[in-house]
Amino acid sequence: MEQIIEWRGKPKRLRCDNGPEFISQELKVWSEKQGIQVEFIQPGNPQQNAYVERYNRTVRYSWLSKYQFDSIKEVQDYATQWLWFYNNERPNKANGGLPPIRMLAAA
């Protein structure tokens, strides 16, 4: 999270589902120190977090469930490479076949 804040700036709030990683005391303490409000979607309503749920599904079916990794570092390295491809090279039908980075540059 610290690295994301460094790259993108600090958000005013985080919208989360009710998974154990998001309801932890550690996240609560960290977000309070950062001055970031944590908002939770209603349990059982993933459509309230549709963009994240769609992205998670894309990650899961594009690569995460297809490979067996030997370490967290290996997953992180693969995720970094895939994310670069996802944003910079992958054609997006919703963007007229342009990768997201080209759509962003045109905006």
N, CA, C and O atoms as CSV, one atom per row, in Angstrom:
chain,resi,resn,atom,element,x,y,z
A,1,MET,N,N,0.822,-1.187,0.000
A,1,MET,CA,C,0.000,0.000,0.000
A,1,MET,C,C,0.867,1.252,0.000
A,1,MET,O,O,0.545,2.244,-0.654
A,2,GLU,N,N,1.962,1.195,0.735
A,2,GLU,CA,C,2.847,2.359,0.792
A,2,GLU,C,C,3.377,2.685,-0.605
A,2,GLU,O,O,3.453,3.852,-0.991
A,3,GLN,N,N,3.741,1.648,-1.358
A,3,GLN,CA,C,4.274,1.859,-2.700
A,3,GLN,C,C,3.193,2.411,-3.638
A,3,GLN,O,O,3.474,3.278,-4.465
A,4,ILE,N,N,1.993,1.924,-3.513
A,4,ILE,CA,C,0.898,2.425,-4.344
A,4,ILE,C,C,0.637,3.894,-4.035
A,4,ILE,O,O,0.426,4.696,-4.944
A,5,ILE,N,N,0.652,4.245,-2.753
A,5,ILE,CA,C,0.461,5.646,-2.368
A,5,ILE,C,C,1.583,6.501,-2.952
A,5,ILE,O,O,1.339,7.609,-3.430
A,6,GLU,N,N,2.801,5.991,-2.912
A,6,GLU,CA,C,3.936,6.729,-3.482
A,6,GLU,C,C,3.746,6.943,-4.985
A,6,GLU,O,O,4.036,8.021,-5.503
A,7,TRP,N,N,3.264,5.924,-5.673
A,7,TRP,CA,C,3.086,6.019,-7.130
A,7,TRP,C,C,1.877,6.866,-7.515
A,7,TRP,O,O,1.955,7.693,-8.423
A,8,ARG,N,N,0.752,6.653,-6.817
A,8,ARG,CA,C,-0.529,7.213,-7.244
A,8,ARG,C,C,-1.083,8.326,-6.364
A,8,ARG,O,O,-2.025,9.019,-6.749
A,9,GLY,N,N,-0.497,8.495,-5.183
A,9,GLY,CA,C,-1.053,9.439,-4.226
A,9,GLY,C,C,-1.980,8.724,-3.262
A,9,GLY,O,O,-2.411,7.599,-3.517
A,10,LYS,N,N,-2.279,9.378,-2.164
A,10,LYS,CA,C,-3.086,8.775,-1.111
A,10,LYS,C,C,-4.573,8.934,-1.427
A,10,LYS,O,O,-5.037,10.040,-1.703
A,11,PRO,N,N,-5.311,7.838,-1.388
A,11,PRO,CA,C,-6.768,7.942,-1.604
A,11,PRO,C,C,-7.457,8.489,-0.366
A,11,PRO,O,O,-6.913,8.424,0.736
A,12,LYS,N,N,-8.643,9.025,-0.549
A,12,LYS,CA,C,-9.444,9.473,0.591
A,12,LYS,C,C,-10.076,8.280,1.305
A,12,LYS,O,O,-10.278,8.289,2.519
A,13,ARG,N,N,-10.383,7.244,0.505
A,13,ARG,CA,C,-11.033,6.070,1.091
A,13,ARG,C,C,-10.684,4.825,0.284
A,13,ARG,O,O,-10.312,4.897,-0.887
A,14,LEU,N,N,-10.817,3.683,0.950
A,14,LEU,CA,C,-10.670,2.371,0.322
A,14,LEU,C,C,-12.014,1.671,0.408
A,14,LEU,O,O,-12.642,1.650,1.467
A,15,ARG,N,N,-12.448,1.106,-0.688
A,15,ARG,CA,C,-13.691,0.326,-0.689
A,15,ARG,C,C,-13.285,-1.139,-0.710
A,15,ARG,O,O,-12.546,-1.567,-1.597
A,16,CYS,N,N,-13.756,-1.896,0.247
A,16,CYS,CA,C,-13.321,-3.283,0.421
A,16,CYS,C,C,-14.511,-4.213,0.571
A,16,CYS,O,O,-15.606,-3.803,0.956
A,17,ASP,N,N,-14.264,-5.481,0.254
A,17,ASP,CA,C,-15.256,-6.473,0.616
A,17,ASP,C,C,-14.991,-6.862,2.070
A,17,ASP,O,O,-14.197,-6.207,2.746
A,18,ASN,N,N,-15.623,-7.881,2.542
A,18,ASN,CA,C,-15.518,-8.249,3.952
A,18,ASN,C,C,-14.612,-9.446,4.186
A,18,ASN,O,O,-14.773,-10.181,5.160
A,19,GLY,N,N,-13.647,-9.635,3.274
A,19,GLY,CA,C,-12.688,-10.716,3.425
A,19,GLY,C,C,-11.810,-10.500,4.651
A,19,GLY,O,O,-11.655,-9.368,5.111
A,20,PRO,N,N,-11.235,-11.571,5.182
A,20,PRO,CA,C,-10.458,-11.464,6.417
A,20,PRO,C,C,-9.260,-10.510,6.311
A,20,PRO,O,O,-8.861,-9.897,7.301
A,21,GLU,N,N,-8.699,-10.390,5.122
A,21,GLU,CA,C,-7.561,-9.479,4.964
A,21,GLU,C,C,-7.980,-8.017,5.068
A,21,GLU,O,O,-7.140,-7.151,5.314
A,22,PHE,N,N,-9.262,-7.734,4.886
A,22,PHE,CA,C,-9.734,-6.351,4.927
A,22,PHE,C,C,-10.412,-5.970,6.241
A,22,PHE,O,O,-10.594,-4.784,6.517
A,23,ILE,N,N,-10.781,-6.938,7.038
A,23,ILE,CA,C,-11.439,-6.607,8.300
A,23,ILE,C,C,-10.471,-6.737,9.475
A,23,ILE,O,O,-10.885,-6.722,10.635
A,24,SER,N,N,-9.200,-6.862,9.172
A,24,SER,CA,C,-8.206,-7.052,10.223
A,24,SER,C,C,-7.953,-5.774,11.010
A,24,SER,O,O,-8.155,-4.665,10.515
A,25,GLN,N,N,-7.516,-5.956,12.219
A,25,GLN,CA,C,-7.153,-4.830,13.083
A,25,GLN,C,C,-5.964,-4.077,12.483
A,25,GLN,O,O,-5.874,-2.855,12.596
A,26,GLU,N,N,-5.064,-4.810,11.850
A,26,GLU,CA,C,-3.873,-4.184,11.256
A,26,GLU,C,C,-4.258,-3.172,10.181
A,26,GLU,O,O,-3.707,-2.072,10.149
A,27,LEU,N,N,-5.193,-3.525,9.300
A,27,LEU,CA,C,-5.645,-2.579,8.270
A,27,LEU,C,C,-6.325,-1.381,8.915
A,27,LEU,O,O,-6.124,-0.245,8.485
A,28,LYS,N,N,-7.120,-1.625,9.930
A,28,LYS,CA,C,-7.819,-0.533,10.612
A,28,LYS,C,C,-6.827,0.467,11.210
A,28,LYS,O,O,-6.978,1.676,11.037
A,29,VAL,N,N,-5.827,-0.035,11.903
A,29,VAL,CA,C,-4.817,0.833,12.524
A,29,VAL,C,C,-4.034,1.582,11.449
A,29,VAL,O,O,-3.819,2.789,11.561
A,30,TRP,N,N,-3.608,0.867,10.408
A,30,TRP,CA,C,-2.829,1.494,9.326
A,30,TRP,C,C,-3.638,2.594,8.648
A,30,TRP,O,O,-3.127,3.695,8.442
A,31,SER,N,N,-4.886,2.315,8.299
A,31,SER,CA,C,-5.696,3.300,7.581
A,31,SER,C,C,-5.964,4.532,8.445
A,31,SER,O,O,-5.988,5.653,7.937
A,32,GLU,N,N,-6.166,4.329,9.747
A,32,GLU,CA,C,-6.370,5.470,10.636
A,32,GLU,C,C,-5.132,6.344,10.701
A,32,GLU,O,O,-5.244,7.570,10.686
A,33,LYS,N,N,-3.946,5.734,10.774
A,33,LYS,CA,C,-2.680,6.497,10.777
A,33,LYS,C,C,-2.512,7.283,9.486
A,33,LYS,O,O,-1.979,8.393,9.488
A,34,GLN,N,N,-2.972,6.695,8.377
A,34,GLN,CA,C,-2.830,7.329,7.066
A,34,GLN,C,C,-3.913,8.375,6.809
A,34,GLN,O,O,-3.799,9.177,5.882
A,35,GLY,N,N,-4.955,8.366,7.623
A,35,GLY,CA,C,-6.084,9.266,7.389
A,35,GLY,C,C,-6.931,8.816,6.210
A,35,GLY,O,O,-7.505,9.642,5.501
A,36,ILE,N,N,-7.009,7.509,6.002
A,36,ILE,CA,C,-7.780,6.924,4.902
A,36,ILE,C,C,-8.993,6.213,5.491
A,36,ILE,O,O,-8.865,5.369,6.378
A,37,GLN,N,N,-10.158,6.563,4.989
A,37,GLN,CA,C,-11.402,5.933,5.442
A,37,GLN,C,C,-11.563,4.589,4.732
A,37,GLN,O,O,-11.335,4.491,3.527
A,38,VAL,N,N,-11.952,3.565,5.472
A,38,VAL,CA,C,-12.223,2.248,4.892
A,38,VAL,C,C,-13.728,2.055,4.850
A,38,VAL,O,O,-14.399,2.135,5.879
A,39,GLU,N,N,-14.261,1.801,3.654
A,39,GLU,CA,C,-15.690,1.536,3.465
A,39,GLU,C,C,-15.856,0.085,3.043
A,39,GLU,O,O,-15.132,-0.400,2.174
A,40,PHE,N,N,-16.797,-0.599,3.649
A,40,PHE,CA,C,-17.052,-2.002,3.319
A,40,PHE,C,C,-18.341,-2.124,2.529
A,40,PHE,O,O,-19.329,-1.448,2.816
A,41,ILE,N,N,-18.317,-3.004,1.519
A,41,ILE,CA,C,-19.541,-3.291,0.789
A,41,ILE,C,C,-20.422,-4.155,1.687
A,41,ILE,O,O,-19.947,-4.723,2.670
A,42,GLN,N,N,-21.698,-4.250,1.349
A,42,GLN,CA,C,-22.601,-5.105,2.109
A,42,GLN,C,C,-22.202,-6.561,1.880
A,42,GLN,O,O,-21.939,-6.955,0.744
A,43,PRO,N,N,-22.154,-7.357,2.935
A,43,PRO,CA,C,-21.834,-8.777,2.765
A,43,PRO,C,C,-22.776,-9.437,1.764
A,43,PRO,O,O,-23.988,-9.221,1.799
A,44,GLY,N,N,-22.204,-10.244,0.873
A,44,GLY,CA,C,-23.006,-10.959,-0.111
A,44,GLY,C,C,-23.399,-10.132,-1.318
A,44,GLY,O,O,-24.219,-10.586,-2.116
A,45,ASN,N,N,-22.850,-8.935,-1.487
A,45,ASN,CA,C,-23.172,-8.069,-2.626
A,45,ASN,C,C,-21.915,-7.671,-3.403
A,45,ASN,O,O,-21.550,-6.495,-3.416
A,46,PRO,N,N,-21.250,-8.627,-4.049
A,46,PRO,CA,C,-20.018,-8.285,-4.768
A,46,PRO,C,C,-20.240,-7.285,-5.901
A,46,PRO,O,O,-19.290,-6.641,-6.347
A,47,GLN,N,N,-21.489,-7.148,-6.377
A,47,GLN,CA,C,-21.764,-6.174,-7.435
A,47,GLN,C,C,-21.510,-4.744,-6.959
A,47,GLN,O,O,-21.368,-3.843,-7.785
A,48,GLN,N,N,-21.451,-4.518,-5.651
A,48,GLN,CA,C,-21.132,-3.191,-5.133
A,48,GLN,C,C,-19.652,-2.859,-5.328
A,48,GLN,O,O,-19.242,-1.713,-5.146
A,49,ASN,N,N,-18.871,-3.839,-5.689
A,49,ASN,CA,C,-17.445,-3.660,-5.940
A,49,ASN,C,C,-17.125,-4.273,-7.307
A,49,ASN,O,O,-16.131,-4.982,-7.460
A,50,ALA,N,N,-17.965,-3.998,-8.278
A,50,ALA,CA,C,-17.954,-4.710,-9.561
A,50,ALA,C,C,-16.642,-4.598,-10.325
A,50,ALA,O,O,-16.179,-5.591,-10.887
A,51,TYR,N,N,-16.029,-3.417,-10.362
A,51,TYR,CA,C,-14.790,-3.262,-11.126
A,51,TYR,C,C,-13.677,-4.135,-10.562
A,51,TYR,O,O,-12.936,-4.768,-11.314
A,52,VAL,N,N,-13.561,-4.167,-9.248
A,52,VAL,CA,C,-12.526,-4.984,-8.614
A,52,VAL,C,C,-12.836,-6.462,-8.795
A,52,VAL,O,O,-11.939,-7.254,-9.083
A,53,GLU,N,N,-14.096,-6.836,-8.630
A,53,GLU,CA,C,-14.472,-8.242,-8.809
A,53,GLU,C,C,-14.177,-8.702,-10.239
A,53,GLU,O,O,-13.708,-9.821,-10.445
A,54,ARG,N,N,-14.447,-7.853,-11.215
A,54,ARG,CA,C,-14.176,-8.209,-12.618
A,54,ARG,C,C,-12.684,-8.352,-12.852
A,54,ARG,O,O,-12.243,-9.288,-13.520
A,55,TYR,N,N,-11.901,-7.424,-12.302
A,55,TYR,CA,C,-10.449,-7.504,-12.445
A,55,TYR,C,C,-9.917,-8.776,-11.779
A,55,TYR,O,O,-9.083,-9.478,-12.351
A,56,ASN,N,N,-10.399,-9.068,-10.578
A,56,ASN,CA,C,-9.956,-10.281,-9.889
A,56,ASN,C,C,-10.274,-11.528,-10.699
A,56,ASN,O,O,-9.469,-12.458,-10.752
A,57,ARG,N,N,-11.442,-11.555,-11.329
A,57,ARG,CA,C,-11.802,-12.700,-12.167
A,57,ARG,C,C,-10.862,-12.809,-13.368
A,57,ARG,O,O,-10.446,-13.906,-13.740
A,58,THR,N,N,-10.535,-11.671,-13.966
A,58,THR,CA,C,-9.607,-11.671,-15.095
A,58,THR,C,C,-8.257,-12.222,-14.672
A,58,THR,O,O,-7.684,-13.053,-15.377
A,59,VAL,N,N,-7.746,-11.780,-13.549
A,59,VAL,CA,C,-6.457,-12.274,-13.043
A,59,VAL,C,C,-6.533,-13.775,-12.792
A,59,VAL,O,O,-5.654,-14.529,-13.209
A,60,ARG,N,N,-7.574,-14.196,-12.118
A,60,ARG,CA,C,-7.706,-15.609,-11.762
A,60,ARG,C,C,-7.713,-16.498,-13.002
A,60,ARG,O,O,-7.004,-17.503,-13.050
A,61,TYR,N,N,-8.516,-16.132,-14.010
A,61,TYR,CA,C,-8.653,-16.997,-15.179
A,61,TYR,C,C,-7.576,-16.772,-16.228
A,61,TYR,O,O,-7.339,-17.651,-17.057
A,62,SER,N,N,-6.919,-15.623,-16.216
A,62,SER,CA,C,-5.861,-15.362,-17.194
A,62,SER,C,C,-4.558,-16.055,-16.828
A,62,SER,O,O,-3.850,-16.549,-17.707
A,63,TRP,N,N,-4.231,-16.097,-15.532
A,63,TRP,CA,C,-2.944,-16.694,-15.181
A,63,TRP,C,C,-2.863,-17.321,-13.796
A,63,TRP,O,O,-2.174,-18.327,-13.635
A,64,LEU,N,N,-3.523,-16.781,-12.811
A,64,LEU,CA,C,-3.314,-17.252,-11.448
A,64,LEU,C,C,-3.676,-18.725,-11.271
A,64,LEU,O,O,-2.942,-19.464,-10.614
A,65,SER,N,N,-4.778,-19.153,-11.838
A,65,SER,CA,C,-5.185,-20.552,-11.662
A,65,SER,C,C,-4.560,-21.488,-12.695
A,65,SER,O,O,-4.807,-22.693,-12.658
A,66,LYS,N,N,-3.760,-20.959,-13.610
A,66,LYS,CA,C,-3.150,-21.787,-14.654
A,66,LYS,C,C,-1.752,-22.276,-14.299
A,66,LYS,O,O,-1.250,-23.218,-14.912
A,67,TYR,N,N,-1.119,-21.643,-13.314
A,67,TYR,CA,C,0.270,-21.957,-13.003
A,67,TYR,C,C,0.421,-22.325,-11.532
A,67,TYR,O,O,-0.357,-21.905,-10.676
A,68,GLN,N,N,1.442,-23.117,-11.275
A,68,GLN,CA,C,1.785,-23.437,-9.897
A,68,GLN,C,C,3.066,-22.669,-9.572
A,68,GLN,O,O,4.082,-22.839,-10.246
A,69,PHE,N,N,3.018,-21.838,-8.556
A,69,PHE,CA,C,4.151,-21.011,-8.191
A,69,PHE,C,C,4.845,-21.607,-6.979
A,69,PHE,O,O,4.219,-22.257,-6.141
A,70,ASP,N,N,6.146,-21.375,-6.900
A,70,ASP,CA,C,6.940,-21.923,-5.800
A,70,ASP,C,C,7.168,-20.945,-4.657
A,70,ASP,O,O,7.590,-21.335,-3.568
A,71,SER,N,N,6.882,-19.661,-4.914
A,71,SER,CA,C,7.110,-18.670,-3.857
A,71,SER,C,C,6.248,-17.440,-4.096
A,71,SER,O,O,5.757,-17.220,-5.204
A,72,ILE,N,N,6.069,-16.647,-3.060
A,72,ILE,CA,C,5.341,-15.383,-3.183
A,72,ILE,C,C,6.082,-14.461,-4.150
A,72,ILE,O,O,5.451,-13.767,-4.948
A,73,LYS,N,N,7.395,-14.448,-4.088
A,73,LYS,CA,C,8.176,-13.595,-4.986
A,73,LYS,C,C,7.914,-13.948,-6.445
A,73,LYS,O,O,7.796,-13.064,-7.294
A,74,GLU,N,N,7.823,-15.230,-6.727
A,74,GLU,CA,C,7.532,-15.671,-8.098
A,74,GLU,C,C,6.157,-15.161,-8.545
A,74,GLU,O,O,6.003,-14.710,-9.681
A,75,VAL,N,N,5.174,-15.229,-7.670
A,75,VAL,CA,C,3.842,-14.708,-7.990
A,75,VAL,C,C,3.904,-13.202,-8.204
A,75,VAL,O,O,3.313,-12.687,-9.154
A,76,GLN,N,N,4.613,-12.492,-7.332
A,76,GLN,CA,C,4.730,-11.040,-7.456
A,76,GLN,C,C,5.410,-10.646,-8.765
A,76,GLN,O,O,4.975,-9.711,-9.437
A,77,ASP,N,N,6.472,-11.355,-9.124
A,77,ASP,CA,C,7.175,-11.055,-10.376
A,77,ASP,C,C,6.267,-11.294,-11.584
A,77,ASP,O,O,6.214,-10.478,-12.505
A,78,TYR,N,N,5.558,-12.416,-11.567
A,78,TYR,CA,C,4.655,-12.710,-12.675
A,78,TYR,C,C,3.537,-11.676,-12.746
A,78,TYR,O,O,3.174,-11.213,-13.827
A,79,ALA,N,N,2.996,-11.321,-11.581
A,79,ALA,CA,C,1.915,-10.331,-11.533
A,79,ALA,C,C,2.375,-8.991,-12.079
A,79,ALA,O,O,1.622,-8.323,-12.788
A,80,THR,N,N,3.594,-8.587,-11.763
A,80,THR,CA,C,4.130,-7.317,-12.260
A,80,THR,C,C,4.241,-7.340,-13.784
A,80,THR,O,O,3.853,-6.381,-14.452
A,81,GLN,N,N,4.763,-8.418,-14.325
A,81,GLN,CA,C,4.882,-8.545,-15.792
A,81,GLN,C,C,3.504,-8.565,-16.443
A,81,GLN,O,O,3.283,-7.891,-17.449
A,82,TRP,N,N,2.584,-9.330,-15.878
A,82,TRP,CA,C,1.245,-9.432,-16.453
A,82,TRP,C,C,0.523,-8.098,-16.391
A,82,TRP,O,O,-0.160,-7.725,-17.345
A,83,LEU,N,N,0.660,-7.369,-15.289
A,83,LEU,CA,C,-0.001,-6.079,-15.154
A,83,LEU,C,C,0.518,-5.082,-16.186
A,83,LEU,O,O,-0.251,-4.295,-16.737
A,84,TRP,N,N,1.830,-5.118,-16.445
A,84,TRP,CA,C,2.388,-4.243,-17.472
A,84,TRP,C,C,1.760,-4.587,-18.834
A,84,TRP,O,O,1.341,-3.696,-19.573
A,85,PHE,N,N,1.701,-5.880,-19.154
A,85,PHE,CA,C,1.081,-6.316,-20.401
A,85,PHE,C,C,-0.391,-5.893,-20.448
A,85,PHE,O,O,-0.857,-5.384,-21.467
A,86,TYR,N,N,-1.112,-6.099,-19.362
A,86,TYR,CA,C,-2.536,-5.787,-19.270
A,86,TYR,C,C,-2.794,-4.310,-19.571
A,86,TYR,O,O,-3.751,-3.976,-20.269
A,87,ASN,N,N,-1.955,-3.438,-19.055
A,87,ASN,CA,C,-2.153,-2.002,-19.224
A,87,ASN,C,C,-1.530,-1.416,-20.484
A,87,ASN,O,O,-1.997,-0.391,-20.981
A,88,ASN,N,N,-0.485,-2.048,-21.009
A,88,ASN,CA,C,0.280,-1.446,-22.098
A,88,ASN,C,C,0.172,-2.128,-23.454
A,88,ASN,O,O,0.379,-1.480,-24.480
A,89,GLU,N,N,-0.143,-3.404,-23.488
A,89,GLU,CA,C,-0.152,-4.116,-24.772
A,89,GLU,C,C,-1.487,-4.779,-25.102
A,89,GLU,O,O,-1.858,-4.870,-26.273
A,90,ARG,N,N,-2.198,-5.234,-24.106
A,90,ARG,CA,C,-3.416,-6.026,-24.319
A,90,ARG,C,C,-4.511,-5.166,-24.951
A,90,ARG,O,O,-4.887,-4.135,-24.393
A,91,PRO,N,N,-5.014,-5.576,-26.090
A,91,PRO,CA,C,-6.133,-4.832,-26.672
A,91,PRO,C,C,-7.376,-4.963,-25.795
A,91,PRO,O,O,-7.668,-6.037,-25.269
A,92,ASN,N,N,-8.085,-3.879,-25.649
A,92,ASN,CA,C,-9.293,-3.870,-24.830
A,92,ASN,C,C,-10.481,-3.577,-25.742
A,92,ASN,O,O,-10.547,-2.511,-26.354
A,93,LYS,N,N,-11.402,-4.503,-25.831
A,93,LYS,CA,C,-12.563,-4.339,-26.711
A,93,LYS,C,C,-13.364,-3.086,-26.366
A,93,LYS,O,O,-13.863,-2.401,-27.259
A,94,ALA,N,N,-13.489,-2.785,-25.073
A,94,ALA,CA,C,-14.260,-1.611,-24.651
A,94,ALA,C,C,-13.587,-0.302,-25.074
A,94,ALA,O,O,-14.243,0.737,-25.139
A,95,ASN,N,N,-12.297,-0.346,-25.359
A,95,ASN,CA,C,-11.548,0.841,-25.786
A,95,ASN,C,C,-11.303,0.851,-27.288
A,95,ASN,O,O,-10.369,1.504,-27.754
A,96,GLY,N,N,-12.109,0.153,-28.039
A,96,GLY,CA,C,-11.911,0.095,-29.485
A,96,GLY,C,C,-10.660,-0.661,-29.886
A,96,GLY,O,O,-10.088,-0.397,-30.943
A,97,GLY,N,N,-10.229,-1.600,-29.054
A,97,GLY,CA,C,-9.048,-2.401,-29.353
A,97,GLY,C,C,-7.749,-1.787,-28.874
A,97,GLY,O,O,-6.679,-2.352,-29.103
A,98,LEU,N,N,-7.818,-0.641,-28.215
A,98,LEU,CA,C,-6.603,0.005,-27.703
A,98,LEU,C,C,-6.278,-0.472,-26.297
A,98,LEU,O,O,-7.186,-0.727,-25.505
A,99,PRO,N,N,-4.992,-0.596,-25.975
A,99,PRO,CA,C,-4.624,-0.891,-24.596
A,99,PRO,C,C,-5.013,0.277,-23.683
A,99,PRO,O,O,-5.091,1.413,-24.152
A,100,PRO,N,N,-5.253,0.031,-22.419
A,100,PRO,CA,C,-5.656,1.105,-21.501
A,100,PRO,C,C,-4.694,2.294,-21.489
A,100,PRO,O,O,-5.150,3.434,-21.396
A,101,ILE,N,N,-3.401,2.072,-21.580
A,101,ILE,CA,C,-2.446,3.184,-21.521
A,101,ILE,C,C,-2.626,4.131,-22.704
A,101,ILE,O,O,-2.454,5.341,-22.561
A,102,ARG,N,N,-2.967,3.593,-23.861
A,102,ARG,CA,C,-3.187,4.467,-25.036
A,102,ARG,C,C,-4.491,5.237,-24.894
A,102,ARG,O,O,-4.580,6.388,-25.321
A,103,MET,N,N,-5.500,4.617,-24.302
A,103,MET,CA,C,-6.757,5.312,-24.055
A,103,MET,C,C,-6.540,6.452,-23.069
A,103,MET,O,O,-7.078,7.546,-23.242
A,104,LEU,N,N,-5.760,6.189,-22.049
A,104,LEU,CA,C,-5.467,7.204,-21.037
A,104,LEU,C,C,-4.700,8.368,-21.659
A,104,LEU,O,O,-4.985,9.529,-21.364
A,105,ALA,N,N,-3.741,8.067,-22.506
A,105,ALA,CA,C,-2.944,9.120,-23.150
A,105,ALA,C,C,-3.827,9.979,-24.060
A,105,ALA,O,O,-3.601,11.182,-24.187
A,106,ALA,N,N,-4.817,9.371,-24.685
A,106,ALA,CA,C,-5.696,10.112,-25.597
A,106,ALA,C,C,-6.696,10.990,-24.843
A,106,ALA,O,O,-7.246,11.934,-25.411
A,107,ALA,N,N,-6.931,10.682,-23.577
A,107,ALA,CA,C,-7.944,11.417,-22.800
A,107,ALA,C,C,-7.486,12.774,-22.361
A,107,ALA,O,O,-8.235,13.496,-21.703
